[in-house]
Amino acid sequence: MNTKRLLITIIALFVFIFAFEWVLHGILLKDCYAQTQNLWRPENEMTGYFHWLVLGQAVIAIAFAILFAQGFAAGGVGAGIRLGIMVALLRVGLDLITYAVQPLPAKLILFWAVGGLVETGLAGAIAGAIYKPSPPTSAPTQQKPA
């Protein structure tokens, strides 16, 4: 495993995930969340939990980068996008379960699903563009006996 590239990939993924989530949830879905405000923590209370949100995004970045490095790195950007789509399908499953047990509008679940697909697909492309496996170490050449 290429540790230096892995760390760079993790940092890039974290920055991307943080920015994407802020745009998706903080800007694009702000009105949708305002319409369902009784289902969420009050904003002043939520700020006290912000470090948990950041930690969660860091865990996602770390796990995604390690998954890519361990099983998809040889395929580059295309393999990263495929990994992203697979992760998005897992997220959609979780979103559907959430919809079944919480009174969330279907519109919000749809936005989560589509946003998650875009986010993880792009995360895969980022991982594929940045992470490169370590070059194979060459075995010492053996001389034939004379």
PyMOL commands that set and color helices and strands:
alter all, ss='L'
color gray80, all
select helices_A, chain A and resi 3-28+30-35+37-39+43-71+73-101+106-130
alter helices_A, ss='H'
color red, helices_A
deselect
rebuild
show_as cartoon
